Amino acid sequence: MVTADDLPDGGTGTNMGESLVLIGTVDGMEIGTLTFTIWDVAVPALPVIAQLLLAAFLALGGYRRYLRR
C-alpha cells in the first residue's frame, strides 16, 4: 500500500529517505528481499542525464548515417 506524505525526503537533517522493501515468496516461504531507498533530491538530475543520453544516441545515429554515404 502506498500512502502520500508531505515530508521532504532529502536525507538532510532528521529527514531520511523512504525505503521500499519487496519481499519475494514462493508457496508462502520467503526467498529474499530487495530494499530500495528513494531520495527526493536525486530527481532533478534525471532530465540532465536523459539529455546527455539523447545527444549521444543522436550523434551515434548521425555518425552511422555519415559512414553509409
Secondary structure, DSSP 8 states (H G I E B T S, - for coil): ---------SS-TT---EEEEEEEEETTEEEEEEEEEE-STTTTHHHHHHHHHHHHHHHHHHHHHHHH-
